[in-house]
């Protein structure tokens, strides 16, 4: 039996997707599927095993052997890989860049697609990522595409990393973000584009609360 809507949130890096997806899942008591974490797991495994990002052949051999298991604790997703909980090890800039690169490989997307669909089969889910509305859940009940200017997204990323106590350089973040945008938008499969039926929200001048309230009113109008 379906436990609620399938809601997707797509958009580029730094648009505020994960903050809003977490808050929304909490508000609706839905599970929160962080799809980026799955691509990050592949990158994490590559570093652990010692495969360079250029070595596609070795990566394709490795992929089917990565055993990913998602657990939901109080609605929050934990990523288990070969019985190790790696959730808190995935949010580094290095892993983000490798994840963006490997996400252009069809085999990687195909394997991760199954894991994601499995999580959404009963509804009651906020799926957040770059292709959740276009490819993973094309029949989602409500689709959002969050965007913001490059300057605003860099600023948010900068503040986030600063709060975490990371050593960071503003220009380096800007360069990485623009590079990641280009990689994600220009790839041949599942490029970052809004689904035709998505509600586009430009969050540049909006607070998290404003975005959340906008989304809630759209969701209510679909019920
Ligand atoms: O959202 P994130 O920064 O954790 O994602 C890391 C990379 O993974 C991103 O640059 C592209 C890829 N990704 C993707 O291709 N499709 C998704 N649904 C989510 C992430």
Boltz pocket constraint, residues with backbone or C-beta under 6 A from the ligand:
constraints:
  - pocket:
      binder: B
      contacts: [[A, 13], [A, 35], [A, 36], [A, 37], [A, 39], [A, 40], [A, 95], [A, 96], [A, 99], [A, 100], [A, 101], [A, 103], [A, 128], [A, 129], [A, 130], [A, 131], [A, 132], [A, 180], [A, 184], [A, 190]]
      max_distance: 6.0
